[in-house]
Amino acid sequence: MQHLRTGDIIALGFMTFALFIGAGNIIFPPIVAQQAGDHVWLAAIGFLITAVGLPVITIMALSRMQGSIEIISSPLGRVASLILTVVCYLSVGPLFATPRTATVSYEIGFSSYFGTSSSSLLIYSAIYFSFVTVVSLYPNKLLDTVGHVLAPLKIIALAILGIAAVMIPAGYVPAPINHYVESPVSEGFVNGYLTMDTLGALVFGIVIIQAIYSRGVTDKKLVTKYAIIASLISGAGLTLVYLSLFKLGVGSHEVAPNAANGAVILHAYVQHAFGNMGSLFLTGLIFLACMVTAIGLTCACGEYFAQLTKLPYKLLVFILVGFSFIISNLGLTKLIAVSVPVLSAIYPPAIVVIMLSFFWKFWHKPSFIVGSVTSIALIFGIIDGIKVAGFGDYLPNFLQHLPLNEQNLAWLIPSLVVLTITVIIDKVKFKNI
């Protein structure tokens, strides 16, 4: 029976961690921390529950089912499961996240050097996606290229930033503002939830499982064990990064007062901490962060659609990267306007499917429970998507004042109610099936 070496297990954990840390994960916590002020660590508790806890749980759930969204959503029925899987892969992959990694890394890291013209972005994205293609063409080598090379470089850069945040404080800690005054934990919870890393975890599951298979491990229990270890290593890494970024952001008011976003805070802080070298350091960090995420998304989508369509994996890599290249240059702004409502709609049912997968064995008819609760979550997710798209005024008034509506969690209470009812029906009606 083939086992992973200790070095490969660590590399797998590093790879999983690196796949999650994109530019958004780096620039988001500082702005949360600055606004939370001296309530920052209460906000951090809520943030870590959803920004770290949910993705780790997702990887654990997928590790029991070959890394497949389709298997984990199978109680919904073949058609519904296929639709959910395809929408997840397209939304988190080539339709949105992959092209965004190129645009965001250019805007944050390179635009100050090469300008903001479309031709500059075109040249940059061509080089960027060439790197992505070269690495993605060989998914069996991912543990070597990402786990042993790119991920350690990314971790070193993040460690430097984290140590600087602790050792070189930027300034005083202000009072909290907005919702962080009265409810910092729930506000942090919601902001972590809105990072949507759980959808990323759904897509990355297949990459992690395939990386384990690439080392000759075939025993299902061992595959699950190694994937869980990798998710825990990743979770520990994410926690440390987020805590250091919270520390950086909470003292940033002096160098970046009332910043509009986390990118402004990071730029100001690295300039404060590292002088003129700070911009170069941030450019390298953001480039690595986005590159690894883009590689992971491309490999995941390629693996899935190769299984689904029977087209060659390498051909699909070229198609996916080519599409991402075009979108990153031509249609990202409009695409974001379409993609964010879609993501808002599919996130609640995705969470429901993940969480309920741990309880199938306790129910007589899992398809009845999972299908019912997921349907309710999808309905309320679509309502959230309509609101995010700017059409909330067309909805009935009561739908705009549901419990937890302001936290984008209006789906939670109805889903729990339906779960309770269906579990009771399952115990009473289906106990003899």
Disulfide bonds with the S-S distance in Angstrom:
none
